[in-house]
Amino acid sequence: MTEFDTGLPSVKQVQGYIKDKQEVELKLITDDLIVGKIMWQDPQCICLIDHYDQSTLIWRQALVFLKPKA
């Protein structure tokens, strides 16, 4: 299992989105765009909750980008 390095800037940035309950956009390699709030992250996945309170588990390898929703 991969060690989760909480000192990495990318991990800190995502933790900030979680702490601030910031709505984000996630673009996937399938060209889907998912909007919601990140509930948690681990070395392999991110859990996103959408506007309908549905959780989606997204593997990091499926991400193209993640950014705060404007």
N, CA, C and O atoms as a Tripos MOL2 file, in Angstrom:
@<TRIPOS>MOLECULE
protein
  280   279    70     0     0
PROTEIN
NO_CHARGES

@<TRIPOS>ATOM
      1 N           0.8380   -1.1820    0.0000 N.3       1 MET1
      2 CA          0.0000    0.0000    0.0000 C.3       1 MET1
      3 C           0.8830    1.2450    0.0000 C.2       1 MET1
      4 O           1.9110    1.2930    0.6750 O.2       1 MET1
      5 N           0.4700    2.2340   -0.7580 N.am      2 THR2
      6 CA          1.2110    3.4830   -0.8710 C.3       2 THR2
      7 C           1.0230    4.3300    0.3820 C.2       2 THR2
      8 O          -0.0850    4.4700    0.9000 O.2       2 THR2
      9 N           2.1250    4.8850    0.8520 N.am      3 GLU3
     10 CA          2.0700    5.7940    1.9940 C.3       3 GLU3
     11 C           1.4270    7.1020    1.5460 C.2       3 GLU3
     12 O           1.7470    7.6160    0.4740 O.2       3 GLU3
     13 N           0.5270    7.6410    2.3580 N.am      4 PHE4
     14 CA         -0.1650    8.8880    2.0360 C.3       4 PHE4
     15 C           0.6440   10.0360    2.5970 C.2       4 PHE4
     16 O           0.7150   10.2100    3.8130 O.2       4 PHE4
     17 N           1.2560   10.8230    1.7260 N.am      5 ASP5
     18 CA          2.1350   11.9120    2.1280 C.3       5 ASP5
     19 C           1.3230   13.1990    2.3060 C.2       5 ASP5
     20 O           1.0370   13.9010    1.3360 O.2       5 ASP5
     21 N           0.9580   13.4980    3.5420 N.am      6 THR6
     22 CA          0.1400   14.6800    3.8320 C.3       6 THR6
     23 C           0.9240   15.9830    3.7130 C.2       6 THR6
     24 O           0.3470   17.0630    3.8470 O.2       6 THR6
     25 N           2.2180   15.8990    3.4660 N.am      7 GLY7
     26 CA          3.0290   17.0890    3.2870 C.3       7 GLY7
     27 C           3.0540   17.5990    1.8540 C.2       7 GLY7
     28 O           3.5420   18.7000    1.6010 O.2       7 GLY7
     29 N           2.5330   16.8140    0.9120 N.am      8 LEU8
     30 CA          2.5230   17.2360   -0.4900 C.3       8 LEU8
     31 C           1.5550   18.3980   -0.7100 C.2       8 LEU8
     32 O           0.4690   18.4180   -0.1310 O.2       8 LEU8
     33 N           1.9400   19.3540   -1.5340 N.am      9 PRO9
     34 CA          1.0600   20.5070   -1.7840 C.3       9 PRO9
     35 C          -0.3120   20.1090   -2.3240 C.2       9 PRO9
     36 O          -1.3190   20.7130   -1.9530 O.2       9 PRO9
     37 N          -0.3660   19.1050   -3.1920 N.am     10 SER10
     38 CA         -1.6600   18.6890   -3.7500 C.3      10 SER10
     39 C          -2.5720   18.1260   -2.6770 C.2      10 SER10
     40 O          -3.7740   18.3890   -2.6860 O.2      10 SER10
     41 N          -2.0220   17.3600   -1.7580 N.am     11 VAL11
     42 CA         -2.8130   16.7840   -0.6660 C.3      11 VAL11
     43 C          -3.2940   17.9000    0.2560 C.2      11 VAL11
     44 O          -4.4470   17.8970    0.6870 O.2      11 VAL11
     45 N          -2.4230   18.8460    0.5570 N.am     12 LYS12
     46 CA         -2.8050   19.9860    1.4030 C.3      12 LYS12
     47 C          -3.9100   20.8090    0.7550 C.2      12 LYS12
     48 O          -4.8290   21.2620    1.4370 O.2      12 LYS12
     49 N          -3.8260   21.0080   -0.5740 N.am     13 GLN13
     50 CA         -4.8380   21.7820   -1.2890 C.3      13 GLN13
     51 C          -6.1990   21.0990   -1.1880 C.2      13 GLN13
     52 O          -7.2020   21.7560   -0.9120 O.2      13 GLN13
     53 N          -6.2390   19.7940   -1.4080 N.am     14 VAL14
     54 CA         -7.4970   19.0500   -1.3170 C.3      14 VAL14
     55 C          -8.0160   19.0760    0.1170 C.2      14 VAL14
     56 O          -9.2200   19.2140    0.3360 O.2      14 VAL14
     57 N          -7.1240   18.9450    1.0910 N.am     15 GLN15
     58 CA         -7.5460   19.0290    2.4940 C.3      15 GLN15
     59 C          -8.1770   20.3880    2.7930 C.2      15 GLN15
     60 O          -9.1280   20.4780    3.5690 O.2      15 GLN15
     61 N          -7.6450   21.4430    2.1780 N.am     16 GLY16
     62 CA         -8.2280   22.7670    2.3480 C.3      16 GLY16
     63 C          -9.6410   22.8340    1.7830 C.2      16 GLY16
     64 O         -10.5230   23.4420    2.3900 O.2      16 GLY16
     65 N          -9.8660   22.2130    0.6200 N.am     17 TYR17
     66 CA        -11.2140   22.1610    0.0370 C.3      17 TYR17
     67 C         -12.1730   21.4090    0.9640 C.2      17 TYR17
     68 O         -13.3330   21.7920    1.1170 O.2      17 TYR17
     69 N         -11.6780   20.3450    1.5710 N.am     18 ILE18
     70 CA        -12.5090   19.5640    2.4930 C.3      18 ILE18
     71 C         -12.8510   20.4060    3.7210 C.2      18 ILE18
     72 O         -14.0130   20.4930    4.1160 O.2      18 ILE18
     73 N         -11.8440   21.0190    4.3140 N.am     19 LYS19
     74 CA        -12.0330   21.8280    5.5240 C.3      19 LYS19
     75 C         -12.9920   22.9880    5.2870 C.2      19 LYS19
     76 O         -13.8460   23.2800    6.1250 O.2      19 LYS19
     77 N         -12.8450   23.6480    4.1350 N.am     20 ASP20
     78 CA        -13.6690   24.8170    3.8200 C.3      20 ASP20
     79 C         -15.0180   24.4540    3.2000 C.2      20 ASP20
     80 O         -15.8350   25.3300    2.9160 O.2      20 ASP20
     81 N         -15.2440   23.1440    2.9930 N.am     21 LYS21
     82 CA        -16.4710   22.6720    2.3300 C.3      21 LYS21
     83 C         -16.6750   23.3800    0.9890 C.2      21 LYS21
     84 O         -17.7920   23.7380    0.6130 O.2      21 LYS21
     85 N         -15.5660   23.5680    0.2900 N.am     22 GLN22
     86 CA        -15.5340   24.2490   -1.0060 C.3      22 GLN22
     87 C         -16.0930   23.3340   -2.0970 C.2      22 GLN22
     88 O         -15.7010   22.1720   -2.2020 O.2      22 GLN22
     89 N         -17.0030   23.8620   -2.8990 N.am     23 GLU23
     90 CA        -17.5040   23.1020   -4.0340 C.3      23 GLU23
     91 C         -16.4100   23.0610   -5.1040 C.2      23 GLU23
     92 O         -15.7600   24.0690   -5.3800 O.2      23 GLU23
     93 N         -16.2200   21.8900   -5.6970 N.am     24 VAL24
     94 CA        -15.1630   21.7000   -6.6850 C.3      24 VAL24
     95 C         -15.7220   21.0690   -7.9580 C.2      24 VAL24
     96 O         -16.8060   20.4860   -7.9700 O.2      24 VAL24
     97 N         -14.9460   21.2070   -9.0190 N.am     25 GLU25
     98 CA        -15.2190   20.5290  -10.2830 C.3      25 GLU25
     99 C         -14.1200   19.5000  -10.4940 C.2      25 GLU25
    100 O         -12.9350   19.8020  -10.3500 O.2      25 GLU25
    101 N         -14.5210   18.2900  -10.8320 N.am     26 LEU26
    102 CA        -13.5770   17.2340  -11.1550 C.3      26 LEU26
    103 C         -13.8030   16.8210  -12.6000 C.2      26 LEU26
    104 O         -14.9050   16.4110  -12.9660 O.2      26 LEU26
    105 N         -12.7750   16.9250  -13.4150 N.am     27 LYS27
    106 CA        -12.8300   16.4840  -14.8030 C.3      27 LYS27
    107 C         -12.2020   15.0990  -14.8520 C.2      27 LYS27
    108 O         -11.1030   14.8870  -14.3380 O.2      27 LYS27
    109 N         -12.9120   14.1510  -15.4770 N.am     28 LEU28
    110 CA        -12.4400   12.7740  -15.5510 C.3      28 LEU28
    111 C         -11.9090   12.4420  -16.9360 C.2      28 LEU28
    112 O         -12.2030   13.1450  -17.9030 O.2      28 LEU28
    113 N         -11.1370   11.3820  -17.0320 N.am     29 ILE29
    114 CA        -10.5770   10.9680  -18.3160 C.3      29 ILE29
    115 C         -11.6720   10.5370  -19.2900 C.2      29 ILE29
    116 O         -11.4280   10.4350  -20.4930 O.2      29 ILE29
    117 N         -12.8620   10.2870  -18.7850 N.am     30 THR30
    118 CA        -14.0060    9.9410  -19.6340 C.3      30 THR30
    119 C         -14.6530   11.1920  -20.2180 C.2      30 THR30
    120 O         -15.6310   11.0900  -20.9600 O.2      30 THR30
    121 N         -14.1250   12.3630  -19.8960 N.am     31 ASP31
    122 CA        -14.6120   13.6760  -20.2960 C.3      31 ASP31
    123 C         -15.8390   14.1170  -19.4980 C.2      31 ASP31
    124 O         -16.4620   15.1240  -19.8340 O.2      31 ASP31
    125 N         -16.1950   13.3700  -18.4380 N.am     32 ASP32
    126 CA        -17.2750   13.7820  -17.5450 C.3      32 ASP32
    127 C         -16.7720   14.8890  -16.6340 C.2      32 ASP32
    128 O         -15.5930   14.9310  -16.2840 O.2      32 ASP32
    129 N         -17.6740   15.7830  -16.2520 N.am     33 LEU33
    130 CA        -17.3740   16.8370  -15.2940 C.3      33 LEU33
    131 C         -18.3100   16.6320  -14.1130 C.2      33 LEU33
    132 O         -19.5310   16.6620  -14.2710 O.2      33 LEU33
    133 N         -17.7460   16.4240  -12.9380 N.am     34 ILE34
    134 CA        -18.5330   16.1780  -11.7410 C.3      34 ILE34
    135 C         -18.3500   17.3570  -10.7950 C.2      34 ILE34
    136 O         -17.2310   17.8290  -10.5940 O.2      34 ILE34
    137 N         -19.4440   17.8310  -10.2170 N.am     35 VAL35
    138 CA        -19.4110   18.9670   -9.3000 C.3      35 VAL35
    139 C         -19.9340   18.5120   -7.9420 C.2      35 VAL35
    140 O         -20.9240   17.7850   -7.8620 O.2      35 VAL35
    141 N         -19.2700   18.9390   -6.8890 N.am     36 GLY36
    142 CA        -19.7120   18.6110   -5.5400 C.3      36 GLY36
    143 C         -18.6730   19.0160   -4.5200 C.2      36 GLY36
    144 O         -17.7750   19.8090   -4.8010 O.2      36 GLY36
    145 N         -18.8120   18.4560   -3.3270 N.am     37 LYS37
    146 CA        -17.8790   18.7350   -2.2320 C.3      37 LYS37
    147 C         -17.1480   17.4500   -1.8810 C.2      37 LYS37
    148 O         -17.7430   16.3760   -1.8020 O.2      37 LYS37
    149 N         -15.8470   17.5850   -1.6740 N.am     38 ILE38
    150 CA        -15.0290   16.4260   -1.3130 C.3      38 ILE38
    151 C         -15.2460   16.1320    0.1680 C.2      38 ILE38
    152 O         -15.1270   17.0170    1.0150 O.2      38 ILE38
    153 N         -15.5620   14.8840    0.4620 N.am     39 MET39
    154 CA        -15.7560   14.4690    1.8510 C.3      39 MET39
    155 C         -14.4640   13.9440    2.4690 C.2      39 MET39
    156 O         -14.1700   14.2180    3.6320 O.2      39 MET39
    157 N         -13.6980   13.1910    1.6870 N.am     40 TRP40
    158 CA        -12.4280   12.6590    2.1800 C.3      40 TRP40
    159 C         -11.5560   12.2650    0.9990 C.2      40 TRP40
    160 O         -12.0090   12.1820   -0.1430 O.2      40 TRP40
    161 N         -10.2920   12.0250    1.3160 N.am     41 GLN41
    162 CA         -9.3430   11.5340    0.3200 C.3      41 GLN41
    163 C          -8.4360   10.5090    0.9680 C.2      41 GLN41
    164 O          -8.2010   10.5400    2.1760 O.2      41 GLN41
    165 N          -7.9300    9.6030    0.1510 N.am     42 ASP42
    166 CA         -6.8980    8.6670    0.5860 C.3      42 ASP42
    167 C          -5.9130    8.5250   -0.5830 C.2      42 ASP42
    168 O          -6.0930    9.1890   -1.6040 O.2      42 ASP42
    169 N          -4.9040    7.7010   -0.4680 N.am     43 PRO43
    170 CA         -3.9040    7.6360   -1.5510 C.3      43 PRO43
    171 C          -4.4800    7.2280   -2.9120 C.2      43 PRO43
    172 O          -3.9170    7.5990   -3.9420 O.2      43 PRO43
    173 N          -5.5690    6.4870   -2.9430 N.am     44 GLN44
    174 CA         -6.1110    6.0140   -4.2090 C.3      44 GLN44
    175 C          -7.3660    6.7500   -4.6760 C.2      44 GLN44
    176 O          -7.6050    6.8570   -5.8790 O.2      44 GLN44
    177 N          -8.1650    7.2560   -3.7470 N.am     45 CYS45
    178 CA         -9.4970    7.7580   -4.0920 C.3      45 CYS45
    179 C          -9.8390    9.0940   -3.4520 C.2      45 CYS45
    180 O          -9.2200    9.5420   -2.4870 O.2      45 CYS45
    181 N         -10.8730    9.7140   -4.0530 N.am     46 ILE46
    182 CA        -11.5070   10.9110   -3.5050 C.3      46 ILE46
    183 C         -12.9970   10.6190   -3.4540 C.2      46 ILE46
    184 O         -13.5530   10.0810   -4.4120 O.2      46 ILE46
    185 N         -13.6530   10.9670   -2.3480 N.am     47 CYS47
    186 CA        -15.0960   10.7940   -2.2240 C.3      47 CYS47
    187 C         -15.7560   12.1580   -2.3860 C.2      47 CYS47
    188 O         -15.4680   13.0960   -1.6420 O.2      47 CYS47
    189 N         -16.6510   12.2520   -3.3760 N.am     48 LEU48
    190 CA        -17.3380   13.5000   -3.6840 C.3      48 LEU48
    191 C         -18.8280   13.3450   -3.4100 C.2      48 LEU48
    192 O         -19.4290   12.3360   -3.7790 O.2      48 LEU48
    193 N         -19.4210   14.3400   -2.7640 N.am     49 ILE49
    194 CA        -20.8660   14.3670   -2.5050 C.3      49 ILE49
    195 C         -21.4720   15.4220   -3.4260 C.2      49 ILE49
    196 O         -21.0290   16.5700   -3.4390 O.2      49 ILE49
    197 N         -22.4910   15.0260   -4.2000 N.am     50 ASP50
    198 CA        -23.1040   15.9710   -5.1340 C.3      50 ASP50
    199 C         -24.2870   16.6960   -4.5040 C.2      50 ASP50
    200 O         -24.5470   16.5460   -3.3110 O.2      50 ASP50
    201 N         -24.9990   17.4790   -5.3040 N.am     51 HIS51
    202 CA        -26.1230   18.2870   -4.8240 C.3      51 HIS51
    203 C         -27.2980   17.4410   -4.3280 C.2      51 HIS51
    204 O         -28.1690   17.9420   -3.6170 O.2      51 HIS51
    205 N         -27.3200   16.1740   -4.6990 N.am     52 TYR52
    206 CA        -28.3950   15.2680   -4.2780 C.3      52 TYR52
    207 C         -27.9730   14.3970   -3.1020 C.2      52 TYR52
    208 O         -28.6480   13.4220   -2.7710 O.2      52 TYR52
    209 N         -26.8580   14.7480   -2.4710 N.am     53 ASP53
    210 CA        -26.2750   13.9860   -1.3600 C.3      53 ASP53
    211 C         -25.8910   12.5640   -1.7650 C.2      53 ASP53
    212 O         -25.8730   11.6590   -0.9310 O.2      53 ASP53
    213 N         -25.5880   12.3750   -3.0300 N.am     54 GLN54
    214 CA        -25.0980   11.0960   -3.5290 C.3      54 GLN54
    215 C         -23.5740   11.1170   -3.4820 C.2      54 GLN54
    216 O         -22.9470   12.0690   -3.9480 O.2      54 GLN54
    217 N         -22.9870   10.0810   -2.9260 N.am     55 SER55
    218 CA        -21.5290   10.0290   -2.8850 C.3      55 SER55
    219 C         -21.0010    9.2590   -4.0940 C.2      55 SER55
    220 O         -21.5800    8.2640   -4.5290 O.2      55 SER55
    221 N         -19.8950    9.7500   -4.6120 N.am     56 THR56
    222 CA        -19.2150    9.1140   -5.7290 C.3      56 THR56
    223 C         -17.7720    8.9050   -5.3350 C.2      56 THR56
    224 O         -17.0960    9.8330   -4.8890 O.2      56 THR56
    225 N         -17.3040    7.6860   -5.5000 N.am     57 LEU57
    226 CA        -15.9170    7.3450   -5.2060 C.3      57 LEU57
    227 C         -15.1370    7.4250   -6.5190 C.2      57 LEU57
    228 O         -15.4450    6.7140   -7.4750 O.2      57 LEU57
    229 N         -14.1290    8.2930   -6.5580 N.am     58 ILE58
    230 CA        -13.3750    8.5440   -7.7780 C.3      58 ILE58
    231 C         -11.9200    8.1380   -7.5570 C.2      58 ILE58
    232 O         -11.2580    8.6200   -6.6380 O.2      58 ILE58
    233 N         -11.4470    7.2580   -8.4050 N.am     59 TRP59
    234 CA        -10.0450    6.8640   -8.3300 C.3      59 TRP59
    235 C          -9.1970    8.0080   -8.8640 C.2      59 TRP59
    236 O          -9.5310    8.6040   -9.8880 O.2      59 TRP59
    237 N          -8.1140    8.3160   -8.1850 N.am     60 ARG60
    238 CA         -7.2450    9.4230   -8.5820 C.3      60 ARG60
    239 C          -6.7280    9.2580  -10.0110 C.2      60 ARG60
    240 O          -6.5450   10.2460  -10.7230 O.2      60 ARG60
    241 N          -6.4950    8.0280  -10.4290 N.am     61 GLN61
    242 CA         -5.9810    7.7990  -11.7780 C.3      61 GLN61
    243 C          -6.9980    8.1710  -12.8570 C.2      61 GLN61
    244 O          -6.6360    8.2550  -14.0310 O.2      61 GLN61
    245 N          -8.2660    8.3970  -12.4880 N.am     62 ALA62
    246 CA         -9.3010    8.7960  -13.4400 C.3      62 ALA62
    247 C          -9.4190   10.3070  -13.5670 C.2      62 ALA62
    248 O         -10.1770   10.7970  -14.4050 O.2      62 ALA62
    249 N          -8.6830   11.0530  -12.7500 N.am     63 LEU63
    250 CA         -8.7770   12.5180  -12.7520 C.3      63 LEU63
    251 C          -7.9210   13.1550  -13.8400 C.2      63 LEU63
    252 O          -6.7880   12.7400  -14.0840 O.2      63 LEU63
    253 N          -8.4830   14.1670  -14.4850 N.am     64 VAL64
    254 CA         -7.7220   15.0190  -15.3920 C.3      64 VAL64
    255 C          -7.3440   16.2870  -14.6260 C.2      64 VAL64
    256 O          -6.1860   16.7040  -14.6200 O.2      64 VAL64
    257 N          -8.3640   16.9010  -13.9710 N.am     65 PHE65
    258 CA         -8.0740   18.0330  -13.1030 C.3      65 PHE65
    259 C          -9.1460   18.1480  -12.0240 C.2      65 PHE65
    260 O         -10.2300   17.5730  -12.1150 O.2      65 PHE65
    261 N          -8.7920   18.9150  -11.0060 N.am     66 LEU66
    262 CA         -9.6810   19.2250   -9.8880 C.3      66 LEU66
    263 C          -9.4860   20.6990   -9.6040 C.2      66 LEU66
    264 O          -8.3550   21.1540   -9.4340 O.2      66 LEU66
    265 N         -10.5930   21.4660   -9.5500 N.am     67 LYS67
    266 CA        -10.4570   22.8910   -9.2680 C.3      67 LYS67
    267 C         -11.6760   23.3770   -8.5010 C.2      67 LYS67
    268 O         -12.7480   22.7780   -8.5840 O.2      67 LYS67
    269 N         -11.5120   24.4710   -7.7500 N.am     68 PRO68
    270 CA        -12.6600   25.0360   -7.0360 C.3      68 PRO68
    271 C         -13.6700   25.5760   -8.0500 C.2      68 PRO68
    272 O         -13.2970   26.1080   -9.0960 O.2      68 PRO68
    273 N         -14.9320   25.4300   -7.7250 N.am     69 LYS69
    274 CA        -15.9840   25.9250   -8.6120 C.3      69 LYS69
    275 C         -16.0740   27.4320   -8.4470 C.2      69 LYS69
    276 O         -16.1370   27.9510   -7.3320 O.2      69 LYS69
    277 N         -16.0770   28.1130   -9.5640 N.am     70 ALA70
    278 CA        -16.1190   29.5890   -9.5490 C.3      70 ALA70
    279 C         -17.5030   30.1130   -9.2230 C.2      70 ALA70
    280 O         -17.7070   31.3260   -9.1710 O.2      70 ALA70
@<TRIPOS>BOND
     1     1     2 1
     2     2     3 1
     3     3     4 2
     4     3     5 am
     5     5     6 1
     6     6     7 1
     7     7     8 2
     8     7     9 am
     9     9    10 1
    10    10    11 1
    11    11    12 2
    12    11    13 am
    13    13    14 1
    14    14    15 1
    15    15    16 2
    16    15    17 am
    17    17    18 1
    18    18    19 1
    19    19    20 2
    20    19    21 am
    21    21    22 1
    22    22    23 1
    23    23    24 2
    24    23    25 am
    25    25    26 1
    26    26    27 1
    27    27    28 2
    28    27    29 am
    29    29    30 1
    30    30    31 1
    31    31    32 2
    32    31    33 am
    33    33    34 1
    34    34    35 1
    35    35    36 2
    36    35    37 am
    37    37    38 1
    38    38    39 1
    39    39    40 2
    40    39    41 am
    41    41    42 1
    42    42    43 1
    43    43    44 2
    44    43    45 am
    45    45    46 1
    46    46    47 1
    47    47    48 2
    48    47    49 am
    49    49    50 1
    50    50    51 1
    51    51    52 2
    52    51    53 am
    53    53    54 1
    54    54    55 1
    55    55    56 2
    56    55    57 am
    57    57    58 1
    58    58    59 1
    59    59    60 2
    60    59    61 am
    61    61    62 1
    62    62    63 1
    63    63    64 2
    64    63    65 am
    65    65    66 1
    66    66    67 1
    67    67    68 2
    68    67    69 am
    69    69    70 1
    70    70    71 1
    71    71    72 2
    72    71    73 am
    73    73    74 1
    74    74    75 1
    75    75    76 2
    76    75    77 am
    77    77    78 1
    78    78    79 1
    79    79    80 2
    80    79    81 am
    81    81    82 1
    82    82    83 1
    83    83    84 2
    84    83    85 am
    85    85    86 1
    86    86    87 1
    87    87    88 2
    88    87    89 am
    89    89    90 1
    90    90    91 1
    91    91    92 2
    92    91    93 am
    93    93    94 1
    94    94    95 1
    95    95    96 2
    96    95    97 am
    97    97    98 1
    98    98    99 1
    99    99   100 2
   100    99   101 am
   101   101   102 1
   102   102   103 1
   103   103   104 2
   104   103   105 am
   105   105   106 1
   106   106   107 1
   107   107   108 2
   108   107   109 am
   109   109   110 1
   110   110   111 1
   111   111   112 2
   112   111   113 am
   113   113   114 1
   114   114   115 1
   115   115   116 2
   116   115   117 am
   117   117   118 1
   118   118   119 1
   119   119   120 2
   120   119   121 am
   121   121   122 1
   122   122   123 1
   123   123   124 2
   124   123   125 am
   125   125   126 1
   126   126   127 1
   127   127   128 2
   128   127   129 am
   129   129   130 1
   130   130   131 1
   131   131   132 2
   132   131   133 am
   133   133   134 1
   134   134   135 1
   135   135   136 2
   136   135   137 am
   137   137   138 1
   138   138   139 1
   139   139   140 2
   140   139   141 am
   141   141   142 1
   142   142   143 1
   143   143   144 2
   144   143   145 am
   145   145   146 1
   146   146   147 1
   147   147   148 2
   148   147   149 am
   149   149   150 1
   150   150   151 1
   151   151   152 2
   152   151   153 am
   153   153   154 1
   154   154   155 1
   155   155   156 2
   156   155   157 am
   157   157   158 1
   158   158   159 1
   159   159   160 2
   160   159   161 am
   161   161   162 1
   162   162   163 1
   163   163   164 2
   164   163   165 am
   165   165   166 1
   166   166   167 1
   167   167   168 2
   168   167   169 am
   169   169   170 1
   170   170   171 1
   171   171   172 2
   172   171   173 am
   173   173   174 1
   174   174   175 1
   175   175   176 2
   176   175   177 am
   177   177   178 1
   178   178   179 1
   179   179   180 2
   180   179   181 am
   181   181   182 1
   182   182   183 1
   183   183   184 2
   184   183   185 am
   185   185   186 1
   186   186   187 1
   187   187   188 2
   188   187   189 am
   189   189   190 1
   190   190   191 1
   191   191   192 2
   192   191   193 am
   193   193   194 1
   194   194   195 1
   195   195   196 2
   196   195   197 am
   197   197   198 1
   198   198   199 1
   199   199   200 2
   200   199   201 am
   201   201   202 1
   202   202   203 1
   203   203   204 2
   204   203   205 am
   205   205   206 1
   206   206   207 1
   207   207   208 2
   208   207   209 am
   209   209   210 1
   210   210   211 1
   211   211   212 2
   212   211   213 am
   213   213   214 1
   214   214   215 1
   215   215   216 2
   216   215   217 am
   217   217   218 1
   218   218   219 1
   219   219   220 2
   220   219   221 am
   221   221   222 1
   222   222   223 1
   223   223   224 2
   224   223   225 am
   225   225   226 1
   226   226   227 1
   227   227   228 2
   228   227   229 am
   229   229   230 1
   230   230   231 1
   231   231   232 2
   232   231   233 am
   233   233   234 1
   234   234   235 1
   235   235   236 2
   236   235   237 am
   237   237   238 1
   238   238   239 1
   239   239   240 2
   240   239   241 am
   241   241   242 1
   242   242   243 1
   243   243   244 2
   244   243   245 am
   245   245   246 1
   246   246   247 1
   247   247   248 2
   248   247   249 am
   249   249   250 1
   250   250   251 1
   251   251   252 2
   252   251   253 am
   253   253   254 1
   254   254   255 1
   255   255   256 2
   256   255   257 am
   257   257   258 1
   258   258   259 1
   259   259   260 2
   260   259   261 am
   261   261   262 1
   262   262   263 1
   263   263   264 2
   264   263   265 am
   265   265   266 1
   266   266   267 1
   267   267   268 2
   268   267   269 am
   269   269   270 1
   270   270   271 1
   271   271   272 2
   272   271   273 am
   273   273   274 1
   274   274   275 1
   275   275   276 2
   276   275   277 am
   277   277   278 1
   278   278   279 1
   279   279   280 2
@<TRIPOS>SUBSTRUCTURE
     1 MET1         2 RESIDUE 1 A MET
     2 THR2         6 RESIDUE 1 A THR
     3 GLU3        10 RESIDUE 1 A GLU
     4 PHE4        14 RESIDUE 1 A PHE
     5 ASP5        18 RESIDUE 1 A ASP
     6 THR6        22 RESIDUE 1 A THR
     7 GLY7        26 RESIDUE 1 A GLY
     8 LEU8        30 RESIDUE 1 A LEU
     9 PRO9        34 RESIDUE 1 A PRO
    10 SER10       38 RESIDUE 1 A SER
    11 VAL11       42 RESIDUE 1 A VAL
    12 LYS12       46 RESIDUE 1 A LYS
    13 GLN13       50 RESIDUE 1 A GLN
    14 VAL14       54 RESIDUE 1 A VAL
    15 GLN15       58 RESIDUE 1 A GLN
    16 GLY16       62 RESIDUE 1 A GLY
    17 TYR17       66 RESIDUE 1 A TYR
    18 ILE18       70 RESIDUE 1 A ILE
    19 LYS19       74 RESIDUE 1 A LYS
    20 ASP20       78 RESIDUE 1 A ASP
    21 LYS21       82 RESIDUE 1 A LYS
    22 GLN22       86 RESIDUE 1 A GLN
    23 GLU23       90 RESIDUE 1 A GLU
    24 VAL24       94 RESIDUE 1 A VAL
    25 GLU25       98 RESIDUE 1 A GLU
    26 LEU26      102 RESIDUE 1 A LEU
    27 LYS27      106 RESIDUE 1 A LYS
    28 LEU28      110 RESIDUE 1 A LEU
    29 ILE29      114 RESIDUE 1 A ILE
    30 THR30      118 RESIDUE 1 A THR
    31 ASP31      122 RESIDUE 1 A ASP
    32 ASP32      126 RESIDUE 1 A ASP
    33 LEU33      130 RESIDUE 1 A LEU
    34 ILE34      134 RESIDUE 1 A ILE
    35 VAL35      138 RESIDUE 1 A VAL
    36 GLY36      142 RESIDUE 1 A GLY
    37 LYS37      146 RESIDUE 1 A LYS
    38 ILE38      150 RESIDUE 1 A ILE
    39 MET39      154 RESIDUE 1 A MET
    40 TRP40      158 RESIDUE 1 A TRP
    41 GLN41      162 RESIDUE 1 A GLN
    42 ASP42      166 RESIDUE 1 A ASP
    43 PRO43      170 RESIDUE 1 A PRO
    44 GLN44      174 RESIDUE 1 A GLN
    45 CYS45      178 RESIDUE 1 A CYS
    46 ILE46      182 RESIDUE 1 A ILE
    47 CYS47      186 RESIDUE 1 A CYS
    48 LEU48      190 RESIDUE 1 A LEU
    49 ILE49      194 RESIDUE 1 A ILE
    50 ASP50      198 RESIDUE 1 A ASP
    51 HIS51      202 RESIDUE 1 A HIS
    52 TYR52      206 RESIDUE 1 A TYR
    53 ASP53      210 RESIDUE 1 A ASP
    54 GLN54      214 RESIDUE 1 A GLN
    55 SER55      218 RESIDUE 1 A SER
    56 THR56      222 RESIDUE 1 A THR
    57 LEU57      226 RESIDUE 1 A LEU
    58 ILE58      230 RESIDUE 1 A ILE
    59 TRP59      234 RESIDUE 1 A TRP
    60 ARG60      238 RESIDUE 1 A ARG
    61 GLN61      242 RESIDUE 1 A GLN
    62 ALA62      246 RESIDUE 1 A ALA
    63 LEU63      250 RESIDUE 1 A LEU
    64 VAL64      254 RESIDUE 1 A VAL
    65 PHE65      258 RESIDUE 1 A PHE
    66 LEU66      262 RESIDUE 1 A LEU
    67 LYS67      266 RESIDUE 1 A LYS
    68 PRO68      270 RESIDUE 1 A PRO
    69 LYS69      274 RESIDUE 1 A LYS
    70 ALA70      278 RESIDUE 1 A ALA
